[in-house]
Amino acid sequence: MQASGGSTDGGRQSAVTQGDVKRRQVLFRADASETMGAGHIMRCLTLADALAVEFIDCVFVCRSIPSSLARRIEASGHGVIVIQASFGVPDVLTEAIWSVEMQEEDARHCLDAVAGQVFDWVVVDHYGLDGNWQAVARSRIPRIMVIDDLANRVHDCDLLLDQNLGRKPFDYEGLVPPSARVLAGTEFALLRPQFAAARAARLSKRESLSFSRLLISLGGSDPQNLTGRLLSMLDEMQLPETLRITVVLGALARFADDVREAALKARRPTEVLVDVNDMAGLMAECDVAIGAAGTTAWERCCVGLPSIVLVVAENQRPGALALAEAGCALVAFPDTPTGLRVELDDAFRELLSGGREAISRNIENLGIDGFGAPRVAGALAQVEATMLVGRLRRVGEADLDLLLEWRNDDAIRMSMLTQDVIDPEDHQAWFDKAAMSADRRLLIFERGGEPSGFVNFRIDPANRTATWGFYKAPAAARGTGRLLGKAALDYAFGQLGLHKVWAEVLPSNEASNRMHVSLGFRQEGKLREAYKIGGSYIDVVYYGLLEQDWNDYVENEYKH
């Protein structure tokens, strides 16, 4: 572990090479403390390990990290840099969103700490940071990934991961750029490889297990010593006398001695383990768990372990309630007016009366298979390749003159249903109205940083459908239209969460007709003499593309 004081390599060569081939590098920005726990660091470490398999070097930059966690990162082969520059704010490590000034200063400190090194990505896992931090980081690092759970702030990123149950990409529409890819849901849960291996063995013998071993694991720090309270309550509860209890504490647990003392006095055999390496194997040996929300909840689901989830922070509530709604866990709130003891009594009563078997079946159907980290690592490579092709952004006032020039170009104008030359006043009025409309999305497609095309969606939110129109810039290179279309449809079925996109195309526009078919659209009909253009009535061809059609198209593209 190194403290930053300018350029440092975090324990690695500054220009990392393997033979004559320069190795790629990813920077991680996350913190850990007794208050916030170790979850952000641990899930970043899981992703870093998955990237290392692809021969990518990873460096962690932290403002706060316990030495035990830093050693664990280094033991995994990654670099660690601790920022020691004064921040001047006493509550800097709270998880509220930091002020703009704090974020920009932190970003500069991070960049100074890795001066002289070249990174391909920075991965940010921090509730205090948003697009203000990322804008500074982008001045030095071309690609940004965000790991989030809250969907409550704007990000300037190219890839975002939210691994929570029930989360959808459209939850982040308007919070990330139109070109950003959003990985949402538990199929992307960042779990260590050992959980995939333990899952198969666990599920194969699930029905034969009795209720003989209880696991208690409340995360890396447990600052309120809920573990000690639980042990006292369990002594008083009507549970099988043959029950054995295993307590797992994290490296940050400052009440470890108190918990050990409570375990010695416990009515049932109770062991206390600290910083367990094979957590998957331990979970697979237990029958029920009392555990925290967050990544550890997805770990338990992966190995099929029924659990009572204790919600100890407000940001854990949505994920815990989603698990309960899916029938995959029981939820208890330590500070509820009825008291934790009453909630635990109710939960164990349900588990012992058949609830455990039902939860086990629901967990298995949830399908958390333990391969989320490789999926995310693969997504980084896919996004990087896509960014080389082009990206979408929102249309702004500064784009209007260029858009008007494009729209009035003869070749573009003659492919439109309205072929009149547009004057600047009408163009401005169109933009002002569309920009204020909740059902419109106006986008510029860029290649190499240069505007190369335009996309327009008109959304029907009640039916999750949209009509679209587009054109490439008159001077754009051959093939730009198809690239624009693919980027726009990724956005439509991703962030917009659409069920269907449909289009109206003139029969004479052969290029557009061919492109729609090549992108998976199906011709759904033709309206005869639907528009009067140039004194004559013209037919219009209708094309439609369903979400599943697009998913099949994308999957087939990746295969080839």
N, C-alpha and C positions, 0 to 999 in steps of 0.2 A: 504494500500500500504506500502511495506517495502523497504528500501534501503539495498542492499546487503553489507554484511561485514563478509563473511564467511557463515556458515550454517544458513539458514533461511527457514521458511516454507511458506512464502508468505501469511500468514493469516490462514494456515491450519495445522493440526497435521503433524508431520514429518512422522510417520508411520500411514497412514490413514486407519482406520478400520471401519467396520460396523458390530457390534456384534463381533464375532470371525473370520470374513472373512476379509482378507486384500483387500482393494479396489485398483483398478488399477489406475495408474497416467500417464498423458500425459503432457509433457513440450512443451510450445510454445515459439518460438524465433521470435519476430517481433518488429518493431519500428514504431513510428509515429512522425511527426513534421509538422510545417507549410509548409515546402518545399515539403516533400514527401506526405503529406496528411495523412488520417487516414485509407485508404483502406485496407492495410495489416492487421492492428489490427482488423478491423471490420469483415473481412471475417474469420479470425482466431477465433474471438469471436463466430461467427455463428456456426463454426464447434465444438468449445468447448461446446456450448449449446447442440448440437446434441449428443455429447459424454456423457454429463452429464445425458441425458435421459437413457443411458445405464449404469449408476452408475459408471462412470469414472471421477475421479477428475482431474482438469486441472489447471496448473500454468503457468503464462506468465512471461517470463524474457525479459526485455526491457532495452536498453541503453538510449532510449529517448521515453518518452510518456507524453503527457500533463496530468495534474492531473484530468481533467474532464473525459478523457478516462479511466484512471486507476480506477476512482470511478465507472464508468459504468461496467467495468470488474468485480470489486468486488461485485457490486450490483447484478450481474448475478450469484454469488456464486463461482467465481474462484479466485485464488490467483494471486497477482502481485508482482514482485520483480524488482526493478530498480537498474541496475548496476551503481555504482558511482565510481568504480575504474578508475583512470586516464588512458586515452587511448593515449594521447600524439600526436594526429593527429587532426588538427583543422577542417578538412572537412569530419570527420568520417561518418556523416549522409547523405552524398550524395549517390545516388543510383547506382553509378558506381561500378564495381566489386572491392572489397577491395584487397589489397596486401595479399600475403600468410601470412606474419608476422602479419598483422592486424587481419586476420581471425583466425589464431591460438590463438592469444592473447584473442580475444573476446570469443572464445569457452572455453578457460580455465577460464575466468572470469565467464561465464555462469555456468560452472560445479562447480566452487567454490561457487557460489551463492546458489546452491541447494545441497551442500555437506551434506551427511547424509540421503538424500532422494533417493528412488529407483523409476525410471521412466521406463515405458514399451515402450514408444515412445517419440521422440522429433519431433515436426512439425516446419519446418523452412519456413518462408515466408519473404524473404529478397533478393532483387536484388544484394546486395553487397557480398553475401555469396555463396560459391560453395563447391565442394568436399573437399577442404582443411579444411574448418570449420567442415564439416560433419565427416571427418576422425578422428578428435580430439574428437568430441562428441561421436562417436561410441565406444570409449574406455570405456565409462561409460554407455551408453544407447544403448540397442541392436538393436532397430528398428528406422528407420528415414523416415519421410515423408517430401517431399518438395512441396510447392505451388509456381507455377511459371507461367509466361506469355510470356517469351522471347525466350526460347529454344536456348540460346546463350552460355551456359557454362556447364561444366561437373559436375555431382552430384554423390555422393556416398549415394544412398538412396534405400529404399525397395518399396516405393510407391511415385508416383509423380502425382500431380493434375495440369492440365492446363485447365481451364474452358472456354476458349475462343472459339468463333464461328469458325468452320472450322479447328480447331486444331485436329491432328491425332496422335495416339501413335507413329507412325514411325517418327514423327518429332523429337523424342528424342532418336532414335536408335543411339548408340555410345556415347550419353551424359549421360546415366544411365546404371547401370549394367544389363546384360542380364536377370537376375532374377527379376528385378524391374517391378512392374506393373504400367502402365501409364493410368490414367483416363483422357481422353481428350474429350473436347466438352462441350456444354452448358447443357447437361443433368445432369452434375455434378456441376452446378453453386451453389455456397454457398449462399443461400438466407434464410432469417429468415422465420419461419413457417407462419407468418402473410401473406406472399405473396401468398402462395398456397391457403389460404382461400379467399383472395381478388380476385384472378384470376377468379374463377368461377363466382362470382357476377359481375365482370367487363365485362367479355366476353358475358354474357347473355344479357346485355343491350347496347353493343357497338354501334350497328347500329343506335340507337335512340338518341345518344348524339349529341348535337350541339357544335359549337366552341364558348364556352362561358367562359372557364376558362383555363388559361395558368399557368403552373408550371415552375419555374426557380430554378434549384438546381445543383450547380456546384461542389459538393463534400465538404469535411470536412474543407478545409482551404481557397480556392480561393485567393491565395497570390497576384494575379495581379488585384484583384477587377474587374473581368470581369462582375460580377453581376451588379455593378454600371454602367458600360458602356452599358450593355444591356438595363437597364431601361431607360437610356437617348435615346438610339436608338429607342426603342419601342414607345416612345412618338411621334416620327416623322414619324412612319410607318402607312400605310393604312391598319389598322386592324379594326375588328368590334368595334364600340364605346361601346357596352355592355360588352366587354371582361373584366373579372376580372383577376388579376394577383396575384399569390401566390409565394412568394420567400422563399426558405428554405436555411438557413445558417447552417454550421456545427459549432461545439464547438470551432474550431480553427480559425474561420474567424475573422481576426483582423480589417477588414473594416466594421464590423457590423454597427457601428454608421453612417458611410457614406452611407451605403445602406438604413438604416432607413430614413435618411434625403432625399435621392433620392426618396424613396417610398412616402413620404409625399408630394413631389412636382409633382408626376407623374400625367399624364393626366387622367389615368384610375384608378379605385379603386385597390390599391396595398397593400397587407399585407405582413409582414416579420415575419417568424417563425424561431426559433433557436433550433437546436438539437431535431427534432421531433421524438417522440417515435413510432407513428403509421404511418410510411411513406407509407406502403402499402395502408392503407385506404385513405390517402391523394391522392396518385397517382390515385387510383380508381375513385376519384371524379373529376379529371381534364380531359381535352380533348386533350391537346397537352402539350409537355414539351420541354424546352431547358435544356439540361443536359450534364453532363460529361460522358466520357467513363468509362470503368471498370465495377465493380460489379453493380453500380447503373444503368448502361445500361441494364443489365440482369434483374434487378428488374422491370424496365419499360416494358421490353418485357414480363415478367411473367404476369403482370396485363393488358397487351394489350394497353399500352399507347404510341401512336405515338410520335416520338421525333426528335428534331434537336440536333445532338451530336456535341459538341464543343471539338475539339482535342487540348488540352493544353499542352501535353507532347508527345515526340516522341514515347515512348513506348505504347501510346494509339492508335497510327495510325493504326496498323494492325487490331485490334479489331473493330475500328470504320468503316474502309473501308469494312471489312467483313460484317458488318451489312448493310451498304449501298448497297453492291453488292447483298445481299439477299433480297433487297427491304424492309428491316425492319426499316430503319431510313434514315434521311437526314443528311449529314455531313457538318460542317462548320469549317474553320480554322481561328482562330482569327488573325493570323499574315500573312494571304495571301495577295499578292500584290493588289488584287482587293478590299480588305477591307472587314471587317466583316459585315458592313452594307449592302453591295451589296449581299453578300452570304445569309444573313438573308432575304432580300427582295425576292430573288429567291426562298428560301425554303418556306416561307409563301405563296408565290404565287402558288407554287405547291400543298401545303397542302389545300389551299382554293379552288383549282380547281379539287378536287377529289382525290388528292394524299393521304389524311388522311385515307380514306376508304381502299385504296389499301394496305397501310402500315399496317393497322389494320389486314387485312386478312393474310398478310404475317407473321406478328408477331404470330398470332394464330397458323399458320402452323409450326412455328419454334419449338413449343412444349416445351418451358421452363416452367415446371409445378410447380416449387417451392420445389421439393423434392430432390434436389441435395445433401443437407447436410446429410440427413439420408443415401443416397447411399454411400457417402464418408465414413461416420462412419462405415457402414457395410463392406466396402472394407478394412478398417484397420483390422477388425476381420478376414476377409478372407485371407489377406496377412499374418497375424500372423500365422494362421493355416498352410498355405502353407510353411512358413519358417521352421516350425517344421518338415516338411516332407523332405525338401531339397532345394537347390538353384543352379543356373547356374552361371558360371563365364567364362571369356575368358581363353583359353589355353595360357600358357606362356612358355618360355624356360625351366624353372625349372620343367615343367611337362613332358618333352620329354622322359626321361628315363622310367618313369612309364608308359606312353602311349605305348612305344615300348614293354615293358614287357607284357602289356595287349594284344596288337595287335598280338604278337607272341605266345600267349597261344593257345594250340591246339584247345580248344573248340571254341574260338573266331575266330581263323584263318580259321577253316573249315566251318564257316558260311559266309565267304566272297566270293565275286566274284573273287578276286585274293587271292589265298591261299598260296602263297610262303612265306617263312620266310623272314622278312624284316631285312636288316642289318642297323647298326647305321648311316652310311653315307647316304644311301637312305632315311632313316627316317628324318634326318636333312634337306636334300634337299627338301623333300616333305613339311616339315613345313615351311621352308624359303619361298617357292613359294606360299603356301596357305596363309601364314600370310600377304603377300604383295598384295594379290588379293582382289579387292573390292567386288567380288561376292562370297567369301567364309566366313563362320563363323565356327570357331572351339571352342567348349565349353566343359568344365568339369562340371559334375554334382556332387555336394557334399551332403553328409548326415552327420549330426553331425560334420561338419567341415572337414570330411575326403573325399578325392576323391573317387567316387563310380561309375563313368561311363563317357562316351565320346559321344558327338553329333557333327555331321558334316553336315552343310547345303551348298549346291551349288545353288546359286541364279540366276535366269533369270530375271533381273530387268525390262526388257521391257514388260514381260507378268505377272509380279508379282507372279511367281511360283518358286518352289525350289525342288530339290531332297534332301532327307536326308538319313543319315545312322547313326547308333548308336550301342553301346554295353555297357553292364554293366561290372564293374570290375569282374574278375573271382571269387573273394572271397566275392562279394557283397551279401547282404541278399536277400532272396526270395522276389519278388515284387519290387525290385529296378528298373528294366527295365520299368515297367509301370509308376512309379513315375517320372523317367527320361523323358519318352515320354510325359507325361502331361506337365511338366515344359517346355520342348522344344517346344511343339506346342503352348503353351501360348505365348512364345517369338516369334514364327514364325508368328502367326496371330495378335500379338500385336505390338511389336516394329518393326518387319520387315515389317509389313503391307502386308503380302502375301495374294494372292487370292486362292492359291492351293499349297499343299505339296504332292509330290508323291514319291513312293519308289519302288525299285526292290528287290525282296526277292526270295531266292532259295526255291523250293517246299519242300526240305528236312529240312528246318529250321522251324520246326513246332511251336516253341515258338514264333518266330517273326511273323509268319502268324496269330497266334491266337491273339497276342497283337495288331497288326494293326486293325484287325476286332473289337477288344474290345474297341479301341479308336475312332471308328467311320469311319475308312477307308473303302472304297468299292473296291472290286477287279474289276479292269477295263480291265483285259485281261491277256493273257499269251503269251510270245514269245517262240516259240518252238526252242530248240537247239540254244539258243542265245549266250552262252559262252562255250568255251572249257576249261574244268577243269579236270586235272588229266588224260588227254588223251581222255576224252569223252565229247560230247556236252550235255549241260544241259539246261533245260527250265528255264525261269525266270517269276515269277508272278509279275504283276504290280498292285499297290494299289494307290488310290488317295483320298485325303481329301480336300474338299472345305472349305473356311472360314465359310460359313453359316452352313455347317455340324458340324464344331467345335463349333460354337456358340450354336447350338442346343444341342450338347453333354454336354457342360459346364452348360447350363441352366438346363438340366435334372439332372445333378449331384447335383446341388445346391438344387433342389427340394427334393432330396432324402438324 
